[in-house]
Amino acid sequence: MNETLTLMQACVAGGGLGAIFFGGLWWSVRRGTASRRPVFWFLGSMLLRMGIVLTGFYLVADGQWQRLLICLLGFVMARFVVTRLSRPSEQGPTCPAREPSHAP
């Protein structure tokens, strides 16, 4: 029972880490494409997200590969959820993608 509860907590923690990672990716892409210097958004966001996720995996795993595997499962499940939630609605009017103004 105790091990099952620990693995469920690892899965929930992985889902939270995935939501932070992929939600942050979605947010930084939206902000970075409208920025005058997108490299700062993308590089800074990547370093911050990777730092949070790797630290979270290390703390959740606590030296046990089973916890790490279940945490990774929650992380991947969060990817599908965030991808689904960040998809543009198909009911609204379609508008062409705005071209970036900084491209040559």
N, C-alpha and C positions, 0 to 999 in steps of 0.2 A: 504494500500500500504506500509506504513512504517513498519507495523508488518511483512508483507511478506518478505520484504527486510532483516529485522532483523533475521528472521528464516532462510533465505537462507544463511546469513553470519554465523549463528550458525552451519549450516550443513557443510559449507566449512571449518570452523574452526575445526569441529569434524573430517573431512577428513584429515586435516593437522596433527591433534593430532594422529590420527590412523596411518598415514604414518610414523610419528616420532616413535611411539611405536612399530609397527610391523616391520618397516624397521630396527630399532635399535635392535630388537630381532633377526632378520635374520643375521644382521652384527655381533652381539655378539656371536651367535651360531657358525658362521664360524670362528671367531677369537678364541673363547674359546676352541673349539675342537682341535685346533692346538697348544694351549698354554701349557706350563709346569704346570701352576697353574690356571686351568680353573675356580676355585671357585671365584677368584677375578673378572674375566670378567663377570661371570653370576650374582654375587651378586651386583657388582657395576653398571652393566647395568640395572638390575631390579630396584634398588633404584633410579637411575637417570631417567629412563623412567617413573616410577610410579609418581615421583615427578613432572615431566613436565606435564604429562597427568592430574593428579588430580588438579594441579594449573590451567591448561587450562580449565578444566571443571568448576571449581569454578568461574573463571573470565567470561567465556562465559555465564553461567547460570544466573548470576547476580540476584539470588533469584527467578527466574521464572522457574517452572518445564517444561514448554513447550520448552524453549530454551535448557534446559538440555537434554530433550528427543530427540530433533532434532540433537543436537550435538552428542549424543550417536549413532543415526542413521548414521551420517556421519562417525563416528569412525568405526562402523561395516562394512560399505561399503568399507572403506579403507583397512580393513582386507582382504576382498576378492580380492581387486586390488593387494595388496602386495603379497598375496599368489599366485596369478596368475603370477605376474611378476618374482617372485623368484623361480619359478618351473624350474628345469633343462630342457633344450631343448631335445626333443625326436628324433631329426634328427641326432645328433652326435653319435659317437661310444659310446657304453656303457662300462663303466669301473667299476670294483668292488669298493665298498666303502673301503677307507683306514682305517685300524684298528688303533686305538689310541695306541701310544707307551707307555703310562703311566699306562695302565691297567695291572693287575697282570696276 
